[in-house]
């Protein structure tokens, strides 16, 4: 069996969010011992996966 290195491609983006939300994200990330970036990624993925589709 060969060892295969997997890489995730990332892009840099800048978003403005309310200070209160940034503070909440920082607190939760600290409590869960993960980076704020990882928390934001997981939160966005969850939100998009559970987004209700509009009926036309």
mmCIF file of the N, C-alpha and C atoms, coordinates in Angstrom:
data_MODEL
# 
_entry.id   MODEL 
# 
loop_
_atom_site.group_PDB 
_atom_site.id 
_atom_site.type_symbol 
_atom_site.label_atom_id 
_atom_site.label_alt_id 
_atom_site.label_comp_id 
_atom_site.label_asym_id 
_atom_site.label_entity_id 
_atom_site.label_seq_id 
_atom_site.pdbx_PDB_ins_code 
_atom_site.Cartn_x 
_atom_site.Cartn_y 
_atom_site.Cartn_z 
_atom_site.occupancy 
_atom_site.B_iso_or_equiv 
_atom_site.pdbx_formal_charge 
_atom_site.auth_seq_id 
_atom_site.auth_comp_id 
_atom_site.auth_asym_id 
_atom_site.auth_atom_id 
_atom_site.pdbx_PDB_model_num 
ATOM 1   N N  . UNK A 1 1  ? 0.854   -1.181 0.000  1.00 0.00 ? 1  UNK A N  1 
ATOM 2   C CA . UNK A 1 1  ? 0.000   0.000  0.000  1.00 0.00 ? 1  UNK A CA 1 
ATOM 3   C C  . UNK A 1 1  ? 0.893   1.235  0.000  1.00 0.00 ? 1  UNK A C  1 
ATOM 4   N N  . UNK A 1 2  ? 0.597   2.174  -0.881 1.00 0.00 ? 2  UNK A N  1 
ATOM 5   C CA . UNK A 1 2  ? 1.390   3.397  -0.968 1.00 0.00 ? 2  UNK A CA 1 
ATOM 6   C C  . UNK A 1 2  ? 0.742   4.522  -0.170 1.00 0.00 ? 2  UNK A C  1 
ATOM 7   N N  . UNK A 1 3  ? 1.597   5.356  0.363  1.00 0.00 ? 3  UNK A N  1 
ATOM 8   C CA . UNK A 1 3  ? 1.136   6.552  1.073  1.00 0.00 ? 3  UNK A CA 1 
ATOM 9   C C  . UNK A 1 3  ? 0.874   7.647  0.051  1.00 0.00 ? 3  UNK A C  1 
ATOM 10  N N  . UNK A 1 4  ? -0.332  8.203  0.068  1.00 0.00 ? 4  UNK A N  1 
ATOM 11  C CA . UNK A 1 4  ? -0.691  9.256  -0.875 1.00 0.00 ? 4  UNK A CA 1 
ATOM 12  C C  . UNK A 1 4  ? -0.952  10.549 -0.112 1.00 0.00 ? 4  UNK A C  1 
ATOM 13  N N  . UNK A 1 5  ? -0.235  11.584 -0.472 1.00 0.00 ? 5  UNK A N  1 
ATOM 14  C CA . UNK A 1 5  ? -0.414  12.884 0.174  1.00 0.00 ? 5  UNK A CA 1 
ATOM 15  C C  . UNK A 1 5  ? -1.571  13.608 -0.502 1.00 0.00 ? 5  UNK A C  1 
ATOM 16  N N  . UNK A 1 6  ? -2.531  14.020 0.297  1.00 0.00 ? 6  UNK A N  1 
ATOM 17  C CA . UNK A 1 6  ? -3.691  14.739 -0.224 1.00 0.00 ? 6  UNK A CA 1 
ATOM 18  C C  . UNK A 1 6  ? -3.576  16.203 0.155  1.00 0.00 ? 6  UNK A C  1 
ATOM 19  N N  . UNK A 1 7  ? -3.846  17.063 -0.791 1.00 0.00 ? 7  UNK A N  1 
ATOM 20  C CA . UNK A 1 7  ? -3.792  18.501 -0.537 1.00 0.00 ? 7  UNK A CA 1 
ATOM 21  C C  . UNK A 1 7  ? -5.160  19.118 -0.799 1.00 0.00 ? 7  UNK A C  1 
ATOM 22  N N  . UNK A 1 8  ? -5.544  20.013 0.075  1.00 0.00 ? 8  UNK A N  1 
ATOM 23  C CA . UNK A 1 8  ? -6.758  20.779 -0.120 1.00 0.00 ? 8  UNK A CA 1 
ATOM 24  C C  . UNK A 1 8  ? -6.366  22.130 -0.679 1.00 0.00 ? 8  UNK A C  1 
ATOM 25  N N  . UNK A 1 9  ? -7.032  22.536 -1.741 1.00 0.00 ? 9  UNK A N  1 
ATOM 26  C CA . UNK A 1 9  ? -6.736  23.836 -2.330 1.00 0.00 ? 9  UNK A CA 1 
ATOM 27  C C  . UNK A 1 9  ? -7.529  24.910 -1.585 1.00 0.00 ? 9  UNK A C  1 
ATOM 28  N N  . UNK A 1 10 ? -6.857  25.968 -1.226 1.00 0.00 ? 10 UNK A N  1 
ATOM 29  C CA . UNK A 1 10 ? -7.492  27.080 -0.524 1.00 0.00 ? 10 UNK A CA 1 
ATOM 30  C C  . UNK A 1 10 ? -7.368  28.358 -1.348 1.00 0.00 ? 10 UNK A C  1 
ATOM 31  N N  . UNK A 1 11 ? -8.274  29.284 -1.126 1.00 0.00 ? 11 UNK A N  1 
ATOM 32  C CA . UNK A 1 11 ? -8.197  30.618 -1.718 1.00 0.00 ? 11 UNK A CA 1 
ATOM 33  C C  . UNK A 1 11 ? -8.348  31.631 -0.596 1.00 0.00 ? 11 UNK A C  1 
ATOM 34  N N  . UNK A 1 12 ? -7.751  32.777 -0.771 1.00 0.00 ? 12 UNK A N  1 
ATOM 35  C CA . UNK A 1 12 ? -7.895  33.858 0.207  1.00 0.00 ? 12 UNK A CA 1 
ATOM 36  C C  . UNK A 1 12 ? -9.030  34.771 -0.221 1.00 0.00 ? 12 UNK A C  1 
ATOM 37  N N  . UNK A 1 13 ? -9.918  35.054 0.699  1.00 0.00 ? 13 UNK A N  1 
ATOM 38  C CA . UNK A 1 13 ? -11.030 35.975 0.474  1.00 0.00 ? 13 UNK A CA 1 
ATOM 39  C C  . UNK A 1 13 ? -11.131 36.884 1.694  1.00 0.00 ? 13 UNK A C  1 
ATOM 40  N N  . UNK A 1 14 ? -11.690 38.044 1.491  1.00 0.00 ? 14 UNK A N  1 
ATOM 41  C CA . UNK A 1 14 ? -11.907 38.971 2.594  1.00 0.00 ? 14 UNK A CA 1 
ATOM 42  C C  . UNK A 1 14 ? -13.401 39.249 2.701  1.00 0.00 ? 14 UNK A C  1 
ATOM 43  N N  . UNK A 1 15 ? -13.948 39.053 3.894  1.00 0.00 ? 15 UNK A N  1 
ATOM 44  C CA . UNK A 1 15 ? -15.359 39.315 4.161  1.00 0.00 ? 15 UNK A CA 1 
ATOM 45  C C  . UNK A 1 15 ? -15.458 40.200 5.390  1.00 0.00 ? 15 UNK A C  1 
ATOM 46  N N  . UNK A 1 16 ? -16.428 41.093 5.387  1.00 0.00 ? 16 UNK A N  1 
ATOM 47  C CA . UNK A 1 16 ? -16.677 41.918 6.565  1.00 0.00 ? 16 UNK A CA 1 
ATOM 48  C C  . UNK A 1 16 ? -17.843 41.299 7.321  1.00 0.00 ? 16 UNK A C  1 
ATOM 49  N N  . UNK A 1 17 ? -17.639 41.085 8.614  1.00 0.00 ? 17 UNK A N  1 
ATOM 50  C CA . UNK A 1 17 ? -18.691 40.535 9.460  1.00 0.00 ? 17 UNK A CA 1 
ATOM 51  C C  . UNK A 1 17 ? -18.812 41.415 10.700 1.00 0.00 ? 17 UNK A C  1 
ATOM 52  N N  . UNK A 1 18 ? -19.990 41.428 11.311 1.00 0.00 ? 18 UNK A N  1 
ATOM 53  C CA . UNK A 1 18 ? -20.162 42.232 12.517 1.00 0.00 ? 18 UNK A CA 1 
ATOM 54  C C  . UNK A 1 18 ? -19.201 41.787 13.621 1.00 0.00 ? 18 UNK A C  1 
ATOM 55  N N  . UNK A 1 19 ? -18.747 42.749 14.417 1.00 0.00 ? 19 UNK A N  1 
ATOM 56  C CA . UNK A 1 19 ? -17.802 42.468 15.499 1.00 0.00 ? 19 UNK A CA 1 
ATOM 57  C C  . UNK A 1 19 ? -18.356 41.423 16.459 1.00 0.00 ? 19 UNK A C  1 
ATOM 58  N N  . UNK A 1 20 ? -19.639 41.519 16.784 1.00 0.00 ? 20 UNK A N  1 
ATOM 59  C CA . UNK A 1 20 ? -20.249 40.562 17.711 1.00 0.00 ? 20 UNK A CA 1 
ATOM 60  C C  . UNK A 1 20 ? -20.131 39.133 17.174 1.00 0.00 ? 20 UNK A C  1 
ATOM 61  N N  . UNK A 1 21 ? -20.337 38.952 15.884 1.00 0.00 ? 21 UNK A N  1 
ATOM 62  C CA . UNK A 1 21 ? -20.214 37.627 15.284 1.00 0.00 ? 21 UNK A CA 1 
ATOM 63  C C  . UNK A 1 21 ? -18.762 37.149 15.320 1.00 0.00 ? 21 UNK A C  1 
ATOM 64  N N  . UNK A 1 22 ? -17.828 38.033 15.022 1.00 0.00 ? 22 UNK A N  1 
ATOM 65  C CA . UNK A 1 22 ? -16.403 37.684 15.076 1.00 0.00 ? 22 UNK A CA 1 
ATOM 66  C C  . UNK A 1 22 ? -16.008 37.266 16.489 1.00 0.00 ? 22 UNK A C  1 
ATOM 67  N N  . UNK A 1 23 ? -16.529 37.975 17.480 1.00 0.00 ? 23 UNK A N  1 
ATOM 68  C CA . UNK A 1 23 ? -16.237 37.633 18.878 1.00 0.00 ? 23 UNK A CA 1 
ATOM 69  C C  . UNK A 1 23 ? -16.800 36.261 19.239 1.00 0.00 ? 23 UNK A C  1 
ATOM 70  N N  . UNK A 1 24 ? -18.021 35.985 18.778 1.00 0.00 ? 24 UNK A N  1 
ATOM 71  C CA . UNK A 1 24 ? -18.636 34.684 19.055 1.00 0.00 ? 24 UNK A CA 1 
ATOM 72  C C  . UNK A 1 24 ? -17.852 33.559 18.395 1.00 0.00 ? 24 UNK A C  1 
ATOM 73  N N  . UNK A 1 25 ? -17.430 33.787 17.153 1.00 0.00 ? 25 UNK A N  1 
ATOM 74  C CA . UNK A 1 25 ? -16.645 32.776 16.443 1.00 0.00 ? 25 UNK A CA 1 
ATOM 75  C C  . UNK A 1 25 ? -15.327 32.503 17.162 1.00 0.00 ? 25 UNK A C  1 
ATOM 76  N N  . UNK A 1 26 ? -14.672 33.560 17.604 1.00 0.00 ? 26 UNK A N  1 
ATOM 77  C CA . UNK A 1 26 ? -13.399 33.404 18.315 1.00 0.00 ? 26 UNK A CA 1 
ATOM 78  C C  . UNK A 1 26 ? -13.576 32.614 19.606 1.00 0.00 ? 26 UNK A C  1 
ATOM 79  N N  . UNK A 1 27 ? -14.626 32.918 20.340 1.00 0.00 ? 27 UNK A N  1 
ATOM 80  C CA . UNK A 1 27 ? -14.891 32.228 21.601 1.00 0.00 ? 27 UNK A CA 1 
ATOM 81  C C  . UNK A 1 27 ? -15.169 30.740 21.372 1.00 0.00 ? 27 UNK A C  1 
ATOM 82  N N  . UNK A 1 28 ? -16.025 30.439 20.418 1.00 0.00 ? 28 UNK A N  1 
ATOM 83  C CA . UNK A 1 28 ? -16.354 29.040 20.135 1.00 0.00 ? 28 UNK A CA 1 
ATOM 84  C C  . UNK A 1 28 ? -15.127 28.286 19.641 1.00 0.00 ? 28 UNK A C  1 
ATOM 85  N N  . UNK A 1 29 ? -14.353 28.906 18.762 1.00 0.00 ? 29 UNK A N  1 
ATOM 86  C CA . UNK A 1 29 ? -13.144 28.259 18.245 1.00 0.00 ? 29 UNK A CA 1 
ATOM 87  C C  . UNK A 1 29 ? -12.179 27.943 19.385 1.00 0.00 ? 29 UNK A C  1 
ATOM 88  N N  . UNK A 1 30 ? -12.037 28.880 20.295 1.00 0.00 ? 30 UNK A N  1 
ATOM 89  C CA . UNK A 1 30 ? -11.147 28.666 21.442 1.00 0.00 ? 30 UNK A CA 1 
ATOM 90  C C  . UNK A 1 30 ? -11.668 27.520 22.311 1.00 0.00 ? 30 UNK A C  1 
ATOM 91  N N  . UNK A 1 31 ? -12.962 27.503 22.569 1.00 0.00 ? 31 UNK A N  1 
ATOM 92  C CA . UNK A 1 31 ? -13.555 26.451 23.402 1.00 0.00 ? 31 UNK A CA 1 
ATOM 93  C C  . UNK A 1 31 ? -13.417 25.074 22.760 1.00 0.00 ? 31 UNK A C  1 
ATOM 94  N N  . UNK A 1 32 ? -13.485 25.022 21.440 1.00 0.00 ? 32 UNK A N  1 
ATOM 95  C CA . UNK A 1 32 ? -13.423 23.749 20.716 1.00 0.00 ? 32 UNK A CA 1 
ATOM 96  C C  . UNK A 1 32 ? -12.008 23.387 20.278 1.00 0.00 ? 32 UNK A C  1 
ATOM 97  N N  . UNK A 1 33 ? -11.053 24.269 20.564 1.00 0.00 ? 33 UNK A N  1 
ATOM 98  C CA . UNK A 1 33 ? -9.647  24.053 20.216 1.00 0.00 ? 33 UNK A CA 1 
ATOM 99  C C  . UNK A 1 33 ? -9.446  23.840 18.713 1.00 0.00 ? 33 UNK A C  1 
ATOM 100 N N  . UNK A 1 34 ? -10.100 24.716 17.926 1.00 0.00 ? 34 UNK A N  1 
ATOM 101 C CA . UNK A 1 34 ? -9.902  24.733 16.481 1.00 0.00 ? 34 UNK A CA 1 
ATOM 102 C C  . UNK A 1 34 ? -9.672  26.175 16.061 1.00 0.00 ? 34 UNK A C  1 
ATOM 103 N N  . UNK A 1 35 ? -9.191  26.364 14.851 1.00 0.00 ? 35 UNK A N  1 
ATOM 104 C CA . UNK A 1 35 ? -8.969  27.724 14.370 1.00 0.00 ? 35 UNK A CA 1 
ATOM 105 C C  . UNK A 1 35 ? -10.303 28.365 13.993 1.00 0.00 ? 35 UNK A C  1 
ATOM 106 N N  . UNK A 1 36 ? -10.335 29.679 14.024 1.00 0.00 ? 36 UNK A N  1 
ATOM 107 C CA . UNK A 1 36 ? -11.531 30.404 13.593 1.00 0.00 ? 36 UNK A CA 1 
ATOM 108 C C  . UNK A 1 36 ? -11.807 30.073 12.133 1.00 0.00 ? 36 UNK A C  1 
ATOM 109 N N  . UNK A 1 37 ? -10.752 29.982 11.334 1.00 0.00 ? 37 UNK A N  1 
ATOM 110 C CA . UNK A 1 37 ? -10.919 29.648 9.923  1.00 0.00 ? 37 UNK A CA 1 
ATOM 111 C C  . UNK A 1 37 ? -11.636 28.307 9.764  1.00 0.00 ? 37 UNK A C  1 
ATOM 112 N N  . UNK A 1 38 ? -11.210 27.299 10.502 1.00 0.00 ? 38 UNK A N  1 
ATOM 113 C CA . UNK A 1 38 ? -11.839 25.979 10.404 1.00 0.00 ? 38 UNK A CA 1 
ATOM 114 C C  . UNK A 1 38 ? -13.293 26.041 10.856 1.00 0.00 ? 38 UNK A C  1 
ATOM 115 N N  . UNK A 1 39 ? -13.583 26.804 11.890 1.00 0.00 ? 39 UNK A N  1 
ATOM 116 C CA . UNK A 1 39 ? -14.962 26.962 12.348 1.00 0.00 ? 39 UNK A CA 1 
ATOM 117 C C  . UNK A 1 39 ? -15.818 27.629 11.280 1.00 0.00 ? 39 UNK A C  1 
ATOM 118 N N  . UNK A 1 40 ? -15.295 28.659 10.644 1.00 0.00 ? 40 UNK A N  1 
ATOM 119 C CA . UNK A 1 40 ? -16.036 29.355 9.585  1.00 0.00 ? 40 UNK A CA 1 
ATOM 120 C C  . UNK A 1 40 ? -16.290 28.411 8.409  1.00 0.00 ? 40 UNK A C  1 
ATOM 121 N N  . UNK A 1 41 ? -15.278 27.651 8.014  1.00 0.00 ? 41 UNK A N  1 
ATOM 122 C CA . UNK A 1 41 ? -15.435 26.706 6.904  1.00 0.00 ? 41 UNK A CA 1 
ATOM 123 C C  . UNK A 1 41 ? -16.519 25.681 7.231  1.00 0.00 ? 41 UNK A C  1 
ATOM 124 N N  . UNK A 1 42 ? -16.439 25.081 8.420  1.00 0.00 ? 42 UNK A N  1 
ATOM 125 C CA . UNK A 1 42 ? -17.427 24.073 8.803  1.00 0.00 ? 42 UNK A CA 1 
ATOM 126 C C  . UNK A 1 42 ? -18.826 24.672 8.909  1.00 0.00 ? 42 UNK A C  1 
ATOM 127 N N  . UNK A 1 43 ? -18.923 25.888 9.426  1.00 0.00 ? 43 UNK A N  1 
ATOM 128 C CA . UNK A 1 43 ? -20.220 26.551 9.565  1.00 0.00 ? 43 UNK A CA 1 
ATOM 129 C C  . UNK A 1 43 ? -20.828 26.855 8.203  1.00 0.00 ? 43 UNK A C  1 
ATOM 130 N N  . UNK A 1 44 ? -20.015 27.333 7.282  1.00 0.00 ? 44 UNK A N  1 
ATOM 131 C CA . UNK A 1 44 ? -20.498 27.628 5.925  1.00 0.00 ? 44 UNK A CA 1 
ATOM 132 C C  . UNK A 1 44 ? -20.931 26.353 5.214  1.00 0.00 ? 44 UNK A C  1 
ATOM 133 N N  . UNK A 1 45 ? -20.140 25.289 5.338  1.00 0.00 ? 45 UNK A N  1 
ATOM 134 C CA . UNK A 1 45 ? -20.498 24.018 4.707  1.00 0.00 ? 45 UNK A CA 1 
ATOM 135 C C  . UNK A 1 45 ? -21.821 23.499 5.253  1.00 0.00 ? 45 UNK A C  1 
ATOM 136 N N  . UNK A 1 46 ? -21.995 23.572 6.567  1.00 0.00 ? 46 UNK A N  1 
ATOM 137 C CA . UNK A 1 46 ? -23.237 23.113 7.179  1.00 0.00 ? 46 UNK A CA 1 
ATOM 138 C C  . UNK A 1 46 ? -24.414 23.949 6.685  1.00 0.00 ? 46 UNK A C  1 
ATOM 139 N N  . UNK A 1 47 ? -24.242 25.266 6.675  1.00 0.00 ? 47 UNK A N  1 
ATOM 140 C CA . UNK A 1 47 ? -25.325 26.153 6.251  1.00 0.00 ? 47 UNK A CA 1 
ATOM 141 C C  . UNK A 1 47 ? -25.715 25.890 4.800  1.00 0.00 ? 47 UNK A C  1 
ATOM 142 N N  . UNK A 1 48 ? -24.729 25.739 3.927  1.00 0.00 ? 48 UNK A N  1 
ATOM 143 C CA . UNK A 1 48 ? -25.022 25.501 2.514  1.00 0.00 ? 48 UNK A CA 1 
ATOM 144 C C  . UNK A 1 48 ? -25.644 24.126 2.288  1.00 0.00 ? 48 UNK A C  1 
ATOM 145 N N  . UNK A 1 49 ? -25.189 23.125 3.027  1.00 0.00 ? 49 UNK A N  1 
ATOM 146 C CA . UNK A 1 49 ? -25.757 21.780 2.897  1.00 0.00 ? 49 UNK A CA 1 
ATOM 147 C C  . UNK A 1 49 ? -27.197 21.725 3.383  1.00 0.00 ? 49 UNK A C  1 
ATOM 148 N N  . UNK A 1 50 ? -27.578 22.625 4.273  1.00 0.00 ? 50 UNK A N  1 
ATOM 149 C CA . UNK A 1 50 ? -28.915 22.613 4.861  1.00 0.00 ? 50 UNK A CA 1 
ATOM 150 C C  . UNK A 1 50 ? -29.776 23.784 4.413  1.00 0.00 ? 50 UNK A C  1 
ATOM 151 N N  . UNK A 1 51 ? -29.352 24.449 3.375  1.00 0.00 ? 51 UNK A N  1 
ATOM 152 C CA . UNK A 1 51 ? -30.079 25.599 2.844  1.00 0.00 ? 51 UNK A CA 1 
ATOM 153 C C  . UNK A 1 51 ? -31.369 25.139 2.170  1.00 0.00 ? 51 UNK A C  1 
ATOM 154 N N  . UNK A 1 52 ? -32.469 25.772 2.532  1.00 0.00 ? 52 UNK A N  1 
ATOM 155 C CA . UNK A 1 52 ? -33.733 25.443 1.887  1.00 0.00 ? 52 UNK A CA 1 
ATOM 156 C C  . UNK A 1 52 ? -33.761 26.110 0.520  1.00 0.00 ? 52 UNK A C  1 
ATOM 157 N N  . UNK A 1 53 ? -34.144 25.344 -0.470 1.00 0.00 ? 53 UNK A N  1 
ATOM 158 C CA . UNK A 1 53 ? -34.214 25.881 -1.826 1.00 0.00 ? 53 UNK A CA 1 
ATOM 159 C C  . UNK A 1 53 ? -35.539 26.600 -2.018 1.00 0.00 ? 53 UNK A C  1 
ATOM 160 N N  . UNK A 1 54 ? -35.475 27.744 -2.698 1.00 0.00 ? 54 UNK A N  1 
ATOM 161 C CA . UNK A 1 54 ? -36.686 28.505 -2.992 1.00 0.00 ? 54 UNK A CA 1 
ATOM 162 C C  . UNK A 1 54 ? -37.471 27.812 -4.095 1.00 0.00 ? 54 UNK A C  1 
ATOM 163 N N  . UNK A 1 55 ? -38.776 27.823 -3.947 1.00 0.00 ? 55 UNK A N  1 
ATOM 164 C CA . UNK A 1 55 ? -39.635 27.287 -5.007 1.00 0.00 ? 55 UNK A CA 1 
ATOM 165 C C  . UNK A 1 55 ? -40.002 28.431 -5.926 1.00 0.00 ? 55 UNK A C  1 
ATOM 166 N N  . UNK A 1 56 ? -39.836 28.221 -7.219 1.00 0.00 ? 56 UNK A N  1 
ATOM 167 C CA . UNK A 1 56 ? -40.146 29.292 -8.202 1.00 0.00 ? 56 UNK A CA 1 
ATOM 168 C C  . UNK A 1 56 ? -41.581 29.281 -8.603 1.00 0.00 ? 56 UNK A C  1 
# 
